[in-house]
Amino acid sequence: MTGTSAEQWDRESARELVDVALRTVRIAERETYPQALEAYLHEHRTRLERLWRRHGPGGMFAGELVLIDLPGCFALCERIETSPLWLEGIWAKHGQEETALERLQNSWLYDTGERDGR
């Protein structure tokens, strides 16, 4: 769906993004988190596709969400819904740009629902 490549995963920013997202997974849930994330992504596939169409390469709002180009973006979407405050805290602690997460959060929560009709 994202067209990610090994080169994208090899970028330091991609690894940092996944590291931040994974720090918000409770220790007791880490072993089963890959399956939980897969189920979440499957359940929200339509919304994820909408997000990608709007903000991914060639989308109407391409470039607006700098995080969309990184493979861990969809793990962030899951964490935005599951642990939003914890994610914000870890994000800030690791010196990430607040605006980037805020834009992704707003787009994911308010711009991908069926009622948007886009």
Secondary structure, DSSP 8 states (H G I E B T S, - for coil): -----HHHHHSHHHHHHHHHHHTTS-GGGTTTHHHHHHHHHHHTHHHHHHHHHHHSTTSTTTTS-GGGGSTTHHHHHHHHHH-HHHHHHHHHHTT--HHHHHHHHHHHHHSSSGGG--
